[in-house]
Amino acid sequence: IHVDINGGAVSAAEQEGHGGVNTVYLMENYRSTKNIVKAAQRIISGQSSSSKSSQASIRQDMKPMRGTGPSLRVLACADSKAEASFVVTEIQKMEAAGTLTPLST
């Protein structure tokens, strides 16, 4: 996403029409763990074309700053209500076990 100086998104057409648009890549991720960043990179790169673009390779260089983190689980829910129920139940289990910490978010 390209952002103008006022914080608004700039489309590809607008980028071509304005020579003063610069791309800034924020390469350090302070919020997500390594497992989350790697999974996101796989999803993003799977949506790009078959030839690896320069932007795709730059995204692969994202550096997570929070360690590896727990293994990811993929869960298919019937609908958004079932998904929300699952999340609430998992949080309640973590609270009961005493494993819910600021680092587990």
DAHUCOR-V575335 format. One record per run of one state. SS is the DSSP state (@ for helix, = for strand, . for the rest). FROM is the first residue (numbers start at 1). LEN is the number of residues. If there is no record, write none. Layout:
# DAHUCOR-V575335
ss->SS from->FROM len->LEN
ss->SS from->FROM len->LEN
This chain:
# DAHUCOR-V575335
ss->. from->1 len->1
ss->= from->2 len->2
ss->. from->4 len->5
ss->= from->9 len->2
ss->. from->11 len->1
ss->@ from->12 len->6
ss->. from->18 len->10
ss->= from->28 len->2
ss->. from->30 len->4
ss->@ from->34 len->14
ss->. from->48 len->6
ss->@ from->54 len->6
ss->. from->60 len->3
ss->= from->63 len->2
ss->. from->65 len->15
ss->@ from->80 len->18
ss->. from->98 len->4
ss->@ from->102 len->3
ss->. from->105 len->1
